[in-house]
């Protein structure tokens, strides 16, 4: 049996701009009470204009690293899950762009809707703010975890990664 692994640190980052249900409701023509009753959402956050997904990701990663005794150059691998990368054609892990890492450090970006655990999203850049179905739900924010060795008896018990191909034509 190998070395057990677990979450060593967790961090998150939300942009400063708070967008209320009143603001969204007025824009899309629904009552703020309806938004909260239907979705249990009171506010969402939007990133300031020059801020990219990578900027938010770095802040969350720094907060996660603060809970450990590790530095970014000690990380073996960085994975970023997002459906809103900085650029649709070039998808390096955001933490590598602003925090250069050693060349031997592995990195990957997973792109999909509802990105993953944890995820990094800046939906305010791609969202139609006048479209009711998404404007009432989506905002910007990111989360990060540091995974590493933990004492025997702790950590992840089991993990599985599966693909269900029933909807393929």
N, C-alpha and C positions, 0 to 999 in steps of 0.2 A: 504494500500500500504506500502511496506517495505522501508527500508533505501536504497536510491540510491547508487550505486557503480560506480566507474570509475577508470581510470588509474592514480595512484598517482605519479609514477615514471617509467622511461624506461631506459634501459641500454643495451649496446652491447659490445662484445669483439671479436676482430679478432687477430689471431696469427701473430707473427712478420714476418714470412717468406712469401714473396710475390712471387707468381709463375706467370710469364708472359705468354702471348700468344705465344711469340717466343719460350720459353722453352717447352711448351706443344706441339706446332705445330711441332717443330723439332722431338720430341719424337714420335708423332703419324702420322707424314707425311702429315700435312696440312699447308697451309699458314696462318700466323698470321692474315692477313686481313680477311680471310674466317671465322675464329673463331669469330672475332668481328662483321662482317656483319651478320652472321647467328644467333648469340646469344646475341649480345650487351654486351659481357663480355670482359674486357680488362685485368683483373688480377683476381686471386683467392688467397686464403691464405691456407697454410698448417701448422699444429701444429708441434712443435718440438717433437722428439721421446718420451720422457717420459710423455708428456702431454696427459691427457685423456679428454673425453668429460666433466667430472665433473670439471676438472681444469678450462676449458673455461667458464663453466656455473657459477661457483662461481664468476669469474671476472665480468661477465655481471650482476649478481645479486647484487654484491656490488655497481656497478655503478647505478643501478636502486634504490637501497636503499638510496644512497647518496642524491637523489632528494626528499626524504621524511624525516620525523622526527622519523622513525621507525628503530628498530634494528631487526636482524634476529630472535632473541628469542621472538619477539612480533608478528611474523607471525603466523597465524592460520593454514595455509596450504601451502605446496610447491608442485607445479606440474612442472614436467620436460617433455617436448616433444622431443623425439629423436628417430632416427632409428639407431643410433650408440652408444648404451650404453657402459659403461666401460667394462662390462662383459655380454655376452649373457645369462648367467644363473642367475645372481644376479643383479637386476635392482633397487636398491634403488635410490631415488632422489639424484643426485650428490651433491647438496648443503648440504645435511645432512651428507655426508661422511666426508667432510673437515671442516664443521661448525656445530658441534654438537648442536642439538636443544632440547628443553624440550620434554620428552616422550609424552606429550599430543598434540604435534604439529603433524598434519596430513601431509602425504606425498604420492605422487603417481608419477609414471613414465608412460607416454603414449608412446608406441613404434609403429611407422609406418613410411613408406617412406614419404618424404616431411612432416616432423614431425608435424608442427602446428604453431600456433601463440602464443608466439614466439617459436622458435625451437633452438636446440643445436645439432650441427653435427660435427663429425670428420671423414669425408669421406676419407681422405687421408690414413687411416688405412685399409680400406676395398676396396678401389678403385684399379682397374687394370689401372695403370698409362699409359699403352701402348694401351689401348682400346679407340679408338677415340670417340665413342658415349658418354661416361661419363667423360673421362679425360678433355675434353674441357669445361665441364659444372661445375663440382663439386669441392668444396673446403671445408674449415673448418671455423666455426664461431658460435656464439651464441648470442641470444637476451634474454632479461628478462623484465618483467613488474611487478610492484607492484600494486595490485588492492585492493581498500578499499573504505570506505564510503566517499561520496562527498556531497556537499550541494544540497538541493532540486533544481531541474531544470537543474542539470548537470549529467554527467555520461552516462552509457549504457541505451539506451531507451528500447531495446528489445533484446532477445537472444533466439536462438532455436538450439536444437541438434537433428538431425534426422539421420536415417539410411535408405538407399535405398537398398532393398534386391532383386532387379530385376535380379541380376547376380548370385544369389545363385542357386545351382542345387539340 
